[in-house]
Amino acid sequence: MDERVALVTGAGQGVGRAIALALARQGAKIVIVNDYVEERARRVAEEVAAMDIGVQGVPYQANVSLWTDVTRMIDDVGSKFGSVDVLVNNAGNAGQTVEDVIGWSREFVETDPDHWRAWVDVNFLAPMYMTRAVLPHMIRHEWGRIINVISEAGRVGEPRLVVYSGAKAGTAGFSRALAKEVGRYRITVNCVALGTIDTPSVSSVVGDATLLKKMSARYPLKRIGQPEDVSGLVAFLASDNASWITGQTYGVNGGYATLP
């Protein structure tokens, strides 16, 4: 990945942070750390710089579910660094509170259509916004890697998470179709579908150590995932070694897909 510019959305904590650090270790020249919370983005960018391996960490505050924010960020990144070579669409919420999540996890017939939009925006539209904005850079250089971090809920469907499952499934379909369009430019598009990962976001929603233990027991590997379980695969898909892999969805799920 020498001399490549990588951009990771939702990189201020959890899985996104681990991915940003993994791309830096793999040799990206510049890692753009995006988060909607400026302080989180800044801290992770400082971690990248502190690795002292010649990689520049650049924080960028933007809400990727807003097209105006996305175009502002990509225009600025393009003018400063020339291109975006690797895009990891990892952002999965837009500042929803625990109460939002609890209210959203209910049977579809009980949901309020007014509440759907925030989840659809960040889980479905945001990856498309980001991809649309960076594609001209990748096409011009005839090289690119797009990795969309989704959820196994988008592949198997989760009751009480119907809107979320649909949004993630939409991103998987978008990725497969786009892979067919842009392959001629040496651009690959893949998805990584996650089971439950131990992140600040998950902890804030679950909160209860007993519940986390019960969740872990349901997985064949008897634990929930760690961010580093995800970042290695993403770093591989971003590399030249993955040049003949596109249109695929890889599960990082501790055996989740085998559960009844």
C-alpha positions as CSV (number, residue, x, y, z in Angstrom):
1,M,0.0,0.0,0.0
2,D,3.0,2.3,-0.4
3,E,2.0,5.8,-1.3
4,R,-1.7,5.1,-1.0
5,V,-4.2,7.4,0.6
6,A,-6.8,5.6,2.7
7,L,-10.0,7.1,4.1
8,V,-12.0,5.3,6.9
9,T,-15.4,6.5,8.0
10,G,-16.6,6.1,11.5
11,A,-12.9,5.7,12.5
12,G,-13.0,7.5,15.9
13,Q,-13.4,4.4,17.9
14,G,-14.1,0.6,17.8
15,V,-13.8,-1.2,14.5
16,G,-13.1,1.9,12.5
17,R,-10.2,2.8,14.8
18,A,-8.7,-0.7,14.4
19,I,-9.0,-0.5,10.7
20,A,-7.3,2.9,10.5
21,L,-4.4,1.6,12.6
22,A,-4.1,-1.6,10.5
23,L,-4.0,0.4,7.2
24,A,-1.2,2.5,8.7
25,R,0.8,-0.6,9.7
26,Q,0.3,-1.9,6.2
27,G,2.0,1.1,4.7
28,A,-0.6,3.6,3.6
29,K,1.0,7.0,3.1
30,I,-1.9,8.9,4.6
31,V,-4.8,7.7,6.6
32,I,-7.8,10.0,6.7
33,V,-9.7,9.4,10.0
34,N,-13.3,10.4,9.6
35,D,-15.8,10.7,12.5
36,Y,-18.8,12.9,13.1
37,V,-17.2,13.7,16.5
38,E,-14.1,15.8,15.9
39,E,-12.3,14.9,19.1
40,R,-12.5,11.2,18.4
41,A,-11.1,11.6,14.9
42,R,-8.3,13.8,16.2
43,R,-7.3,11.2,18.9
44,V,-7.1,8.3,16.4
45,A,-5.2,10.5,13.9
46,E,-2.7,11.2,16.7
47,E,-2.4,7.5,17.4
48,V,-1.6,6.9,13.7
49,A,1.1,9.6,13.8
50,A,2.5,8.2,17.1
51,M,3.3,4.9,15.5
52,D,6.3,6.7,14.0
53,I,6.4,4.6,10.8
54,G,6.1,7.5,8.4
55,V,2.3,7.5,8.0
56,Q,0.4,10.7,8.3
57,G,-2.9,10.6,10.2
58,V,-5.4,13.3,9.2
59,P,-8.6,13.8,11.2
60,Y,-11.7,15.0,9.4
61,Q,-15.0,15.7,11.0
62,A,-18.0,15.1,8.7
63,N,-21.4,13.5,8.9
64,V,-21.2,11.0,6.0
65,S,-25.0,10.7,5.9
66,L,-25.1,14.2,4.5
67,W,-24.1,14.7,0.8
68,T,-22.9,18.2,1.4
69,D,-20.5,17.1,4.2
70,V,-19.2,14.2,2.0
71,T,-18.5,16.4,-1.0
72,R,-16.8,19.0,1.1
73,M,-14.6,16.4,2.7
74,I,-13.6,14.7,-0.5
75,D,-13.0,17.9,-2.4
76,D,-10.7,19.0,0.4
77,V,-8.9,15.7,0.6
78,G,-8.4,15.7,-3.1
79,S,-7.0,19.2,-3.2
80,K,-4.5,18.4,-0.4
81,F,-3.5,14.9,-1.1
82,G,-4.4,14.3,-4.7
83,S,-6.6,11.3,-4.5
84,V,-8.4,8.7,-2.3
85,D,-7.1,5.2,-3.2
86,V,-8.7,3.1,-0.4
87,L,-12.2,3.8,1.0
88,V,-13.6,1.9,4.0
89,N,-17.2,2.7,4.6
90,N,-17.4,1.7,8.3
91,A,-19.7,4.4,9.8
92,G,-22.8,2.8,11.4
93,N,-24.6,5.4,13.3
94,A,-25.1,9.2,13.2
95,G,-25.1,10.0,16.9
96,Q,-28.2,8.0,17.9
97,T,-28.6,7.6,21.6
98,V,-29.1,4.4,23.5
99,E,-32.8,5.3,23.7
100,D,-32.9,5.6,19.9
101,V,-31.5,2.1,19.5
102,I,-33.8,0.6,22.1
103,G,-36.8,2.3,20.5
104,W,-35.7,1.1,17.1
105,S,-35.3,-2.6,18.1
106,R,-38.9,-3.6,17.9
107,E,-41.2,-5.4,15.5
108,F,-41.6,-3.7,12.2
109,V,-45.3,-3.2,12.6
110,E,-44.6,-1.1,15.7
111,T,-41.9,1.1,14.2
112,D,-42.5,4.8,13.3
113,P,-41.6,5.6,9.6
114,D,-40.2,9.0,10.9
115,H,-37.5,7.1,12.7
116,W,-36.4,5.0,9.7
117,R,-34.5,7.7,7.9
118,A,-31.6,8.2,10.2
119,W,-30.7,4.5,10.0
120,V,-31.2,4.2,6.3
121,D,-29.2,7.4,5.7
122,V,-26.1,6.2,7.6
123,N,-26.2,2.5,6.8
124,F,-27.3,2.7,3.1
125,L,-27.1,6.1,1.7
126,A,-23.8,7.1,3.3
127,P,-21.7,4.3,1.7
128,M,-23.2,5.4,-1.7
129,Y,-22.5,9.0,-1.1
130,M,-18.9,8.3,-0.1
131,T,-18.4,5.9,-3.1
132,R,-19.9,8.4,-5.6
133,A,-17.6,11.1,-4.3
134,V,-14.3,9.1,-4.4
135,L,-14.9,7.1,-7.6
136,P,-13.7,9.9,-10.0
137,H,-10.3,9.8,-8.2
138,M,-10.1,6.0,-8.5
139,I,-11.2,6.0,-12.1
140,R,-8.7,8.6,-13.0
141,H,-5.8,6.6,-11.4
142,E,-7.2,3.3,-12.6
143,W,-6.9,1.7,-9.2
144,G,-9.0,1.6,-6.1
145,R,-10.3,-0.4,-3.2
146,I,-13.8,0.0,-1.7
147,I,-14.6,-2.0,1.4
148,N,-18.1,-1.7,2.9
149,V,-18.5,-2.8,6.5
150,I,-22.0,-4.3,6.9
151,S,-23.7,-6.7,9.3
152,E,-24.6,-10.3,9.1
153,A,-28.1,-9.0,9.8
154,G,-28.1,-7.8,6.2
155,R,-27.5,-11.4,5.0
156,V,-29.6,-13.5,7.3
157,G,-32.3,-11.0,8.4
158,E,-32.9,-10.1,12.0
159,P,-36.4,-9.9,13.5
160,R,-36.9,-6.7,15.4
161,L,-34.1,-5.2,13.3
162,V,-35.9,-5.2,10.0
163,V,-35.0,-1.6,8.9
164,Y,-31.4,-2.1,9.8
165,S,-31.3,-5.5,8.1
166,G,-32.8,-4.0,5.0
167,A,-30.3,-1.1,4.9
168,K,-27.3,-3.4,5.3
169,A,-28.7,-5.8,2.7
170,G,-29.0,-2.9,0.3
171,T,-25.4,-2.0,0.7
172,A,-24.4,-5.6,-0.1
173,G,-26.4,-5.5,-3.3
174,F,-25.1,-2.1,-4.2
175,S,-21.5,-3.4,-3.7
176,R,-22.1,-6.4,-6.0
177,A,-23.5,-4.3,-8.8
178,L,-20.9,-1.7,-8.5
179,A,-18.1,-4.3,-8.6
180,K,-19.3,-5.2,-12.1
181,E,-19.3,-1.6,-13.3
182,V,-15.9,-0.5,-12.1
183,G,-13.8,-3.7,-12.4
184,R,-12.4,-2.4,-15.8
185,Y,-10.7,0.4,-13.9
186,R,-8.9,-2.1,-11.5
187,I,-11.3,-1.0,-8.7
188,T,-12.5,-3.7,-6.4
189,V,-15.6,-3.5,-4.2
190,N,-16.2,-5.9,-1.3
191,C,-18.1,-6.2,1.9
192,V,-17.2,-7.4,5.4
193,A,-20.3,-8.6,7.3
194,L,-19.9,-8.5,11.1
195,G,-21.4,-10.4,14.0
196,T,-21.4,-8.7,17.4
197,I,-18.2,-6.8,18.0
198,D,-17.0,-5.6,21.4
199,T,-17.0,-1.8,20.8
200,P,-18.0,1.3,22.8
201,S,-21.2,1.5,20.8
202,V,-22.2,-2.1,21.6
203,S,-21.3,-1.7,25.2
204,S,-23.4,1.5,25.5
205,V,-26.4,-0.3,24.2
206,V,-26.1,-3.6,25.9
207,G,-24.5,-2.3,29.1
208,D,-25.1,-5.4,31.1
209,A,-22.1,-7.8,31.5
210,T,-24.4,-10.7,32.1
211,L,-26.2,-10.1,28.8
212,L,-22.9,-9.8,27.0
213,K,-21.9,-13.2,28.5
214,K,-25.1,-14.7,27.3
215,M,-24.5,-13.3,23.8
216,S,-21.0,-14.7,23.8
217,A,-22.3,-18.2,24.8
218,R,-24.5,-18.3,21.7
219,Y,-21.6,-18.1,19.3
220,P,-19.8,-21.3,18.3
221,L,-16.5,-19.7,19.2
222,K,-18.0,-18.7,22.6
223,R,-17.0,-15.0,22.5
224,I,-18.0,-11.9,20.7
225,G,-15.6,-10.4,18.3
226,Q,-12.9,-7.8,18.9
227,P,-12.2,-4.9,16.5
228,E,-8.8,-6.5,15.6
229,D,-10.7,-9.6,14.3
230,V,-12.1,-7.3,11.6
231,S,-9.2,-5.0,10.8
232,G,-6.8,-7.7,9.4
233,L,-9.3,-8.8,6.8
234,V,-10.1,-5.2,5.7
235,A,-6.4,-4.5,5.4
236,F,-5.9,-7.5,3.2
237,L,-8.8,-6.5,1.0
238,A,-7.2,-3.1,0.6
239,S,-3.9,-4.5,-0.5
240,D,-2.5,-5.5,-3.9
241,N,-2.7,-9.1,-2.8
242,A,-6.5,-8.9,-3.1
243,S,-6.4,-7.6,-6.7
244,W,-8.6,-10.5,-8.1
245,I,-11.2,-10.4,-5.3
246,T,-14.3,-8.3,-6.0
247,G,-18.1,-8.4,-5.5
248,Q,-17.7,-10.6,-2.4
249,T,-19.1,-10.5,1.1
250,Y,-16.9,-12.0,3.9
251,G,-18.4,-12.9,7.3
252,V,-16.4,-12.0,10.4
253,N,-18.9,-13.4,12.8
254,G,-17.6,-16.1,15.1
255,G,-19.9,-18.6,13.4
256,Y,-23.0,-16.4,13.6
257,A,-24.3,-17.6,10.3
258,T,-24.5,-21.1,11.6
259,L,-26.9,-20.1,14.4
260,P,-30.6,-21.2,14.2
